[in-house]
Amino acid sequence: YHLQLQRMRGNYSMLRRLSTVKFIRKFSSTVVSRMPIKQGETLPSVELQENTPANKVNIRDLFKGKKGIIFGVPGAYTPTCSNSHLPGFVADYDKLKDAGVDVIACVSVNDAFVMSAWGKDKGVEGKVRMLADPTAAFTKAIDVGFDATAALGGVRSQRYAMVVEDGVVKAINVEPDKTGLSCSAAKSIFSLL
């Protein structure tokens, strides 16, 4: 780059064009923005883990021919996730089943052992599937990841809840501040069913 600048010292207009092109390249690479998965889109075919890393669950296959809810949390054992979000779905399980829900799955960027232990601690057995997304593959595929390095050590999932029918997203609520709990709470999902 420096060699190019030396060769073009006498040609101000060429140098100006080069810096403009450089600016445009930088600007256009930062403008690209992706949106979370939206209504009408099919779930990606991504394998998650349940109970152990060896027990793979393909998220698209899990919801094939079924109506269900997927809710994502920033982290197992974190305060809002443990005290409100997950317990809300456990408490409303019977009402959700009566509303036609076949499967409820909690997804977090954690390992399978942590998700399994957290589920046992919260009494989810037979109610909520605890699915680990250890590499954030699903979280990234549906564009709900965010950098939580300072608080949680890496990429985590924004807090969200979606209604899925036969592998297709029927509705999704993503918390506007990424981690709060309002539109993704169990009580807020009923209006989306």
Phi, psi and omega in degrees: 000315179296323178296320177298318180296318179297320180293333185258011183309317184280350185247084184300318183294323178294318178298319179298316179297319180299315181291328177294315178298318179299317178298315181298318178301312180297316182296314184292332180286338180267346183282332182299124182225137180254153180248153176300158176312146184231172181308134179093347180273150179275141176301143175290154177274092183231136178271128174250178182239142178232122180073312178219160178298335181284338182269093183273140177229117176280119187297322178294316180295324180301325183259008179293124179072014183229158172255134183200181180232134170244127173235140183249143181232151179295329180185141175299145177067004175282154190307303183294322180297316183279326185269337187227306190296298179299313179300330178297319179288325177294314181296325182265012184307309183297320179295320179293319177298317178297334179275004176100009180279127179267324186223136171237126181232134174257127181242134177214150176279081178214173176275163185297326181292318178296315180298320179296312180297319179297318178298317178297317179298330184260004176065044184271352188310127180079000182241307184236129175279127182261102186252123180272138177239068192299331180257006182064024182298313179291315180304316179289322182297330179258009174058048175238016179279154172211157182280107178247030184306316184298320184261323188235006171090003180167200179292134177227172180270140168294159177279127182208168170213137179225150174259131183234135174233121180050042176081003181248135180288121178266330178197150176214137174240120177248131181298130183299329180262011178080325188234347180294177181227103175215284185287346180258003179291155180305317182296335180275346182283331184305323181290343180270346181282000000 
